[in-house]
Amino acid sequence: MKRKIVPVEKLKVSGNLDYLYKKVAPSLPDQYALAKQSGFTHVEGGMIFKYPLSEVKAAKEKAGVEQVMMNMADDYLTKGEIGWAAIPGKEKQFCEDLDRLVEYAKALNCKLVHVLAGKVEKPTPENHEVFMKNLRYALCIFEKEDLYGLVEAINWVVEPGYYLDTFEKAIDVIKEINSPRLKLLLDIYHLQYCSGNLTRNLQWLVPYTGHMQISQIPGRHEPGSMGEMNYDFIFKLLKELGYSGWIGLEYVPAGDIDEGLEWVAKQGVIGYERPEKKSS
């Protein structure tokens, strides 16, 4: 995909509600409040569908944060399921989840929605056929409701059997659909596991990307922690590549949440500003 590259001065980050706060606050309303206290103005994810829509909307508005991305289903966090889009025989479940997703996304003013493909033990052409059919159906609704769909490649180490298990496969789907309403959810954690060679792969993938997520390897901790990836370099590269979408901080804090965010604050990002410490 050829495009004119216009570097950006600042990257945009959003706090992942579930990953950052589930250990200290299992309740979604409390997670919204804690994200705001940490310094986030924008958030993503969370176990949203466990709660009535009115309660979720009220909690988000009370915290004063914006929801930039949400997943289509919560089952991947509770039952080991990771969606239904590529699973024959699950079309009814997919449509029901899609209706619910649209209702919540519109109420929360969230434009980016992640369509989960599901686990497939032995993929067949039928899986591809069902996946494309479900995506096309969803995109018709997304266009009507002014939403944007995301598909994610998830590595086989973390989730064996996930249908979109390589970035090549995810990009092939996006190219075949050929709609401005469908983008890649690029998790650099998964990219390192699946492919490595981050500089070349980010140069290739950024033009297709509508949302990113980051964490360190191993341990899935803070991007600024010790590990395989140099996020100072990665952030510099993303600026040079002109990436203007959101970057979700989808990691498990190694220790204190706010201390783990110090690296992010030093990057001079949009969407997070470290609160001033109150003097005693």
Backbone hydrogen bonds, N-H to C=O, Kabsch-Sander energy under -0.5 kcal/mol:
donor,donor_aa,acceptor,acceptor_aa,energy
5,I,3,R,-0.5
6,V,4,K,-0.6
8,V,239,K,-1.9
12,K,245,G,-0.7
13,V,270,I,-3.0
14,S,247,I,-2.1
15,G,42,H,-2.2
16,N,249,L,-1.2
17,L,15,G,-0.7
17,L,44,E,-2.2
20,L,16,N,-2.2
21,Y,17,L,-1.7
22,K,18,D,-1.9
24,V,21,Y,-0.6
25,A,21,Y,-2.6
31,Q,27,S,-1.9
32,Y,28,L,-2.3
33,A,29,P,-1.8
34,L,30,D,-2.5
35,A,31,Q,-2.4
36,K,32,Y,-1.8
37,Q,33,A,-2.1
38,S,34,L,-2.4
39,G,35,A,-1.0
39,G,36,K,-0.6
40,F,35,A,-2.5
41,T,271,G,-2.4
42,H,271,G,-1.0
43,V,66,E,-3.0
44,E,15,G,-2.2
45,G,69,M,-2.1
48,I,46,G,-2.0
50,K,47,M,-0.9
51,Y,48,I,-1.7
55,E,52,P,-0.6
56,V,52,P,-2.0
57,K,53,L,-2.8
58,A,54,S,-2.0
59,A,55,E,-2.2
60,K,56,V,-2.5
61,E,57,K,-2.4
62,K,58,A,-2.4
63,A,59,A,-2.0
64,G,60,K,-1.4
65,V,60,K,-1.5
66,E,41,T,-2.3
67,Q,108,L,-0.6
68,V,43,V,-3.0
68,V,66,E,-0.6
69,M,43,V,-0.7
70,M,112,L,-1.5
72,M,114,H,-2.0
77,L,74,D,-2.3
78,T,74,D,-0.7
78,T,75,D,-0.6
79,K,75,D,-2.8
80,G,75,D,-0.9
81,E,75,D,-1.1
82,I,83,G,-0.5
84,W,116,L,-0.7
85,A,116,L,-1.6
86,A,117,A,-3.0
87,I,84,W,-2.2
90,K,87,I,-1.8
94,F,90,K,-2.5
95,C,91,E,-2.5
96,E,92,K,-2.3
97,D,93,Q,-2.6
98,L,94,F,-2.4
99,D,95,C,-2.4
100,R,96,E,-1.9
101,L,97,D,-2.6
102,V,98,L,-2.5
103,E,99,D,-1.9
104,Y,100,R,-2.4
105,A,101,L,-3.1
106,K,102,V,-2.4
107,A,103,E,-1.6
108,L,104,Y,-2.2
109,N,106,K,-0.8
110,C,105,A,-2.8
111,K,109,N,-0.6
112,L,68,V,-0.9
113,V,111,K,-0.5
113,V,148,Y,-2.7
114,H,70,M,-2.6
115,V,113,V,-0.6
115,V,150,L,-2.6
116,L,114,H,-0.7
118,G,82,I,-1.0
120,V,161,G,-3.5
127,N,124,T,-1.0
128,H,124,T,-1.2
129,E,125,P,-2.3
130,V,126,E,-2.6
131,F,127,N,-2.4
132,M,128,H,-2.6
133,K,129,E,-2.1
134,N,130,V,-2.7
135,L,131,F,-2.5
136,R,132,M,-2.5
137,Y,133,K,-2.1
138,A,134,N,-2.6
139,L,135,L,-2.8
140,C,136,R,-1.5
141,I,137,Y,-1.4
142,F,138,A,-2.7
143,E,139,L,-2.4
144,K,140,C,-1.5
145,E,141,I,-2.3
146,D,142,F,-0.8
146,D,143,E,-0.6
147,L,142,F,-2.7
148,Y,111,K,-3.0
149,G,181,R,-2.9
150,L,113,V,-2.1
151,V,183,K,-1.8
153,A,185,L,-0.6
154,I,152,E,-0.6
154,I,164,L,-2.3
159,E,155,N,-2.2
162,Y,159,E,-1.8
163,Y,118,G,-2.7
165,D,163,Y,-1.4
170,A,166,T,-1.7
171,I,167,F,-2.6
172,D,168,E,-2.1
173,V,169,K,-1.8
174,I,170,A,-2.2
175,K,171,I,-2.7
176,E,172,D,-2.4
177,I,173,V,-2.6
178,N,174,I,-2.5
182,L,179,S,-1.7
183,K,149,G,-2.6
184,L,208,Y,-2.6
185,L,151,V,-2.8
186,L,184,L,-0.8
186,L,211,H,-2.8
187,D,185,L,-0.8
188,I,186,L,-0.7
188,I,213,Q,-2.4
191,L,187,D,-2.2
192,Q,188,I,-2.3
193,Y,189,Y,-1.5
194,C,190,H,-3.0
195,S,191,L,-2.9
196,G,191,L,-2.1
201,N,197,N,-2.3
202,L,198,L,-2.9
203,Q,199,T,-2.0
204,W,200,R,-1.7
205,L,201,N,-2.6
206,V,202,L,-2.5
208,Y,205,L,-1.8
209,T,205,L,-0.6
209,T,206,V,-1.6
210,G,184,L,-2.5
211,H,184,L,-1.5
212,M,246,W,-2.2
213,Q,186,L,-1.9
214,I,248,G,-2.2
216,Q,221,H,-2.4
220,R,216,Q,-1.1
221,H,218,P,-0.6
225,S,222,E,-1.8
228,E,217,I,-3.1
231,Y,223,P,-0.5
231,Y,229,M,-1.0
234,I,230,N,-2.1
235,F,231,Y,-2.7
236,K,232,D,-1.7
237,L,233,F,-2.6
238,L,234,I,-2.6
239,K,235,F,-2.0
240,E,236,K,-2.0
241,L,237,L,-2.2
242,G,239,K,-1.1
243,Y,238,L,-2.4
244,S,242,G,-0.5
246,W,210,G,-0.5
247,I,12,K,-1.9
248,G,212,M,-3.6
248,G,246,W,-0.5
249,L,14,S,-3.1
250,E,214,I,-0.7
250,E,248,G,-1.7
251,Y,249,L,-1.2
252,V,220,R,-3.2
260,G,256,D,-1.9
261,L,257,I,-0.8
261,L,258,D,-0.5
262,E,259,E,-1.4
265,A,261,L,-2.3
266,K,262,E,-1.7
267,Q,263,W,-0.6
267,Q,264,V,-1.3
268,G,265,A,-1.3
269,V,264,V,-0.5
270,I,11,L,-2.8
273,E,39,G,-2.0
